[in-house]
Amino acid sequence: MQALTQTSSLDSRSCPDFLESHLTGQNDYDLSIPSNEGIKDAAKSVSEISQKINQLKEIKQLCEFIVKNVYLKGRIYVQYSRSLKGHTIARHILHTYLNHDFSNPKEAERICLKDIMQQIEQIQFLELSGAKLTNLPAYFKYLTGLQHLNLCANNLTSLPSELKELVNLQELNLNGNHSFEELPPFLDNMNLKVIKIGNTKVNKASVKLQGIIDPGAMIQTWIKI
């Protein structure tokens, strides 16, 4: 072996049995190329943790948004009870699961994302009227259990495409968004039963949406599209 370590080059074609005769016994040397499966698994794990951290950050923003913008005062009892439930769930998630900034990946690993999502799915009503909203954030996509969304009396001009993820949404109230002009096409593929557009600039809708639109106090001359 000492001679072998001092050899600068070796052509096994001239001595086909050399390696076999000198590298056998109790101290065999493993010359195989190590598998890269471990590296792949580690990279996958890092990617999954990074994705989970991003999801947790978005859910935290969503809960903060709900707590900030769901207005509880001055509601009639039914509105209050509906609003209070969503508000309470969001506050609970914030204080129980999301009370840190996830700068340490180990913090994210300890959190059960499934538990959080099950709680978010319990939010069925959101009363966001008069919240002075100019847009809806993309993280609304996590509200998959939402059935009624009241966006009355805001300053919305459009809806984000992520809203199409709300597969259980039945009622969408856009009354009083005076600069809102057009209903996005993705609403056609949702399970909506009522869309309220009183005091908006919407003056046309698809044939499908015309059957579920409540124009409210607004007099509309519908244009079929």
C-alpha positions as CSV (number, residue, x, y, z in Angstrom):
1,M,0.0,0.0,0.0
2,Q,2.9,2.4,0.7
3,A,4.1,1.9,-2.9
4,L,0.6,2.5,-4.1
5,T,0.3,5.8,-2.3
6,Q,3.5,7.0,-3.9
7,T,2.4,6.0,-7.4
8,S,1.4,9.0,-9.5
9,S,-0.5,7.1,-12.1
10,L,-1.8,3.6,-12.5
11,D,-3.1,1.8,-15.6
12,S,-5.1,-1.2,-14.5
13,R,-5.1,-2.6,-18.0
14,S,-1.5,-3.8,-17.7
15,C,-2.2,-5.6,-14.4
16,P,-5.9,-6.5,-14.3
17,D,-5.5,-8.4,-11.0
18,F,-3.4,-5.9,-9.2
19,L,-6.2,-3.9,-7.4
20,E,-8.1,-7.1,-6.5
21,S,-5.0,-8.7,-5.0
22,H,-3.9,-5.7,-3.0
23,L,-7.2,-4.3,-1.8
24,T,-8.7,-7.4,-0.2
25,G,-8.9,-8.5,3.4
26,Q,-10.2,-7.0,6.6
27,N,-9.2,-3.4,5.7
28,D,-11.0,-3.3,2.3
29,Y,-11.3,0.2,0.9
30,D,-14.7,1.4,-0.3
31,L,-14.0,3.0,-3.7
32,S,-17.7,3.4,-4.6
33,I,-19.2,6.8,-5.3
34,P,-21.5,7.7,-2.4
35,S,-25.2,8.1,-3.2
36,N,-26.6,11.6,-3.5
37,E,-30.0,10.7,-2.1
38,G,-29.0,12.1,1.3
39,I,-28.2,15.5,-0.4
40,K,-31.5,15.4,-2.3
41,D,-33.4,14.7,0.9
42,A,-31.7,17.5,2.8
43,A,-32.4,20.0,0.0
44,K,-36.1,18.9,-0.2
45,S,-36.4,19.3,3.6
46,V,-34.9,22.9,3.4
47,S,-37.3,23.7,0.6
48,E,-40.3,22.4,2.5
49,I,-39.4,24.3,5.6
50,S,-38.9,27.5,3.5
51,Q,-42.4,27.0,1.9
52,K,-44.0,26.4,5.3
53,I,-42.4,29.5,6.7
54,N,-43.8,31.6,3.8
55,Q,-47.3,30.1,4.4
56,L,-47.2,30.8,8.1
57,K,-46.1,34.4,7.4
58,E,-49.0,34.8,5.0
59,I,-51.5,33.3,7.4
60,K,-50.2,35.6,10.1
61,Q,-50.8,38.6,7.8
62,L,-54.3,37.3,7.1
63,C,-55.2,37.0,10.8
64,E,-53.7,40.4,11.5
65,F,-55.8,41.8,8.7
66,I,-59.0,40.2,10.1
67,V,-58.4,41.5,13.6
68,K,-57.7,45.0,12.3
69,N,-60.5,45.4,9.9
70,V,-63.5,43.4,11.2
71,Y,-65.5,46.1,12.8
72,L,-67.6,44.9,15.8
73,K,-69.2,48.1,17.1
74,G,-72.6,49.2,16.0
75,R,-73.6,45.8,14.5
76,I,-76.9,44.2,14.9
77,Y,-76.8,41.0,16.8
78,V,-76.6,38.6,13.8
79,Q,-73.8,40.6,12.2
80,Y,-72.0,40.9,15.5
81,S,-72.0,37.2,16.3
82,R,-70.8,36.3,12.8
83,S,-68.1,39.0,12.9
84,L,-67.0,38.0,16.4
85,K,-66.4,34.4,15.5
86,G,-64.0,35.2,12.7
87,H,-62.3,37.9,14.8
88,T,-62.0,35.4,17.7
89,I,-60.5,32.6,15.6
90,A,-58.0,35.0,14.0
91,R,-56.9,36.3,17.4
92,H,-56.6,32.8,18.8
93,I,-54.4,31.7,15.9
94,L,-52.1,34.7,16.3
95,H,-51.6,34.2,20.0
96,T,-51.4,30.4,20.0
97,Y,-49.4,29.6,16.9
98,L,-48.0,32.8,15.3
99,N,-46.6,34.9,18.1
100,H,-43.0,35.0,16.6
101,D,-41.4,36.1,13.4
102,F,-40.1,32.6,12.3
103,S,-36.5,33.8,12.0
104,N,-35.6,30.4,13.5
105,P,-36.7,27.5,11.2
106,K,-37.1,25.3,14.2
107,E,-40.0,27.5,15.4
108,A,-41.8,26.7,12.1
109,E,-41.0,23.0,12.3
110,R,-42.8,22.8,15.7
111,I,-46.1,24.3,14.3
112,C,-48.7,22.1,12.9
113,L,-50.0,23.8,9.8
114,K,-52.9,21.4,9.5
115,D,-54.3,22.5,12.8
116,I,-54.1,26.2,11.8
117,M,-55.8,25.5,8.5
118,Q,-58.6,23.6,10.2
119,Q,-59.3,26.6,12.4
120,I,-59.2,29.0,9.5
121,E,-61.8,26.9,7.6
122,Q,-64.2,27.6,10.4
123,I,-64.4,31.2,9.4
124,Q,-67.6,31.3,7.4
125,F,-68.6,35.0,7.6
126,L,-66.4,38.1,7.2
127,E,-68.0,41.5,7.8
128,L,-65.5,44.0,6.3
129,S,-67.9,46.8,5.4
130,G,-66.6,50.4,5.9
131,A,-63.0,49.3,6.4
132,K,-61.7,51.8,3.8
133,L,-60.1,48.9,1.8
134,T,-58.6,49.7,-1.6
135,N,-57.7,46.1,-2.4
136,L,-57.9,42.6,-1.0
137,P,-54.7,40.8,-0.2
138,A,-53.7,37.6,-2.0
139,Y,-53.6,35.7,1.2
140,F,-57.5,35.7,1.3
141,K,-57.0,32.4,-0.6
142,Y,-56.6,30.6,2.7
143,L,-60.2,31.4,3.7
144,T,-61.5,28.3,1.9
145,G,-64.4,27.8,4.4
146,L,-65.8,31.4,3.8
147,Q,-69.4,31.5,2.7
148,H,-70.4,35.2,3.1
149,L,-68.0,38.1,2.4
150,N,-69.3,41.6,3.0
151,L,-67.1,44.2,1.4
152,C,-69.8,46.9,1.4
153,A,-68.8,50.6,1.5
154,N,-65.1,50.3,0.8
155,N,-62.9,51.7,-2.0
156,L,-62.3,48.6,-4.0
157,T,-61.8,48.8,-7.8
158,S,-61.1,45.1,-8.5
159,L,-60.9,41.7,-6.9
160,P,-57.7,39.5,-6.8
161,S,-57.7,36.3,-8.8
162,E,-56.9,34.4,-5.6
163,L,-60.5,34.8,-4.6
164,K,-61.3,31.9,-6.9
165,E,-59.9,29.6,-4.3
166,L,-62.9,30.4,-2.0
167,V,-64.8,27.4,-3.3
168,N,-67.5,27.7,-0.6
169,L,-68.3,31.4,-1.1
170,Q,-72.0,31.9,-1.6
171,E,-72.6,35.6,-1.1
172,L,-70.4,38.5,-2.2
173,N,-71.5,42.0,-1.2
174,L,-69.8,44.8,-3.2
175,N,-72.5,47.5,-2.5
176,G,-71.1,51.0,-2.1
177,N,-67.7,50.5,-3.8
178,H,-68.3,53.5,-6.0
179,S,-65.3,53.0,-8.3
180,F,-65.8,49.3,-8.8
181,E,-66.4,48.8,-12.6
182,E,-66.1,45.2,-13.7
183,L,-66.9,41.7,-12.4
184,P,-63.9,39.5,-13.1
185,P,-64.4,36.4,-15.3
186,F,-63.3,33.9,-12.6
187,L,-66.6,34.6,-10.7
188,D,-68.4,32.6,-13.4
189,N,-66.6,29.4,-12.2
190,M,-67.4,29.9,-8.5
191,N,-70.3,28.6,-6.5
192,L,-71.8,32.0,-5.8
193,K,-75.5,32.4,-5.2
194,V,-75.7,36.2,-4.7
195,I,-73.6,39.1,-5.8
196,K,-74.6,42.6,-4.6
197,I,-73.4,45.5,-6.6
198,G,-75.6,48.4,-5.6
199,N,-73.9,51.8,-6.0
200,T,-71.0,50.6,-8.1
201,K,-70.1,51.3,-11.7
202,V,-70.7,47.7,-12.9
203,N,-73.1,47.8,-15.9
204,K,-72.5,44.5,-17.5
205,A,-72.2,40.9,-16.6
206,S,-72.0,37.4,-18.1
207,V,-75.2,35.6,-18.7
208,K,-74.4,33.2,-15.8
209,L,-73.8,36.1,-13.3
210,Q,-76.9,38.0,-14.3
211,G,-79.0,35.3,-12.7
212,I,-77.4,35.8,-9.3
213,I,-76.8,39.6,-9.3
214,D,-78.7,41.8,-6.8
215,P,-78.3,45.4,-8.2
216,G,-79.7,46.8,-4.9
217,A,-80.9,50.4,-5.3
218,M,-79.0,50.8,-8.5
219,I,-80.9,50.9,-11.8
220,Q,-78.9,48.8,-14.3
221,T,-79.3,48.3,-18.0
222,W,-77.5,45.0,-18.4
223,I,-75.2,44.3,-21.2
224,K,-74.8,40.6,-21.9
225,I,-71.2,39.5,-22.4
